[in-house]
Amino acid sequence: LLAALDLIRGEPFQGLDYSWTIDVQQHALIQLQDAALTAATRLRQLQRYDEAEHAIRQGLTLYDPHEPLYVEWFHLEHDRGHRDRIPHLYRRLQRRYADHTDDIAGTTTTPTIETELAYTDLTRNSNHTPPGT
């Protein structure tokens, strides 16, 4: 999966305004982000933290914000023992949502309750310890 993720340079068909590309593009984005999440989770579990972060960053090149990748990044930083980085990542996620404000309706999306709970658990719960500690 990492080798495949290394080939990502951006959204497929970016800049092409053909109707047939929309469905293919959406399907490809979902599949690639699922692959990034799967790789990152597995690599984190194997304590291959740098490679896990690389998988997350590659997945986010396709579409940022992508909450499941951010939640995995929260877990990654927690497992690395860098709980202080989690609030920075959370703020980054919030900024990405602000950047994607719906210009017509003027609405901004916010993180889901599941993301909020993961954030709270990983930044405040001292019972959740990194592996190997």
Secondary structure, DSSP 4 states (H G I P E B T S, - for coil): -HHHHTT--SSTTTT---HHHHHHHHHHHHHHHHHHHHHHHHHHHTT-HHHHHHHHHHHHHH-S--HHHHHHHHHHHHHHT-GGGHHHHHHHHHHHHHHT-BTTTTB-----HHHHHHHHHHHH-TT---TT-
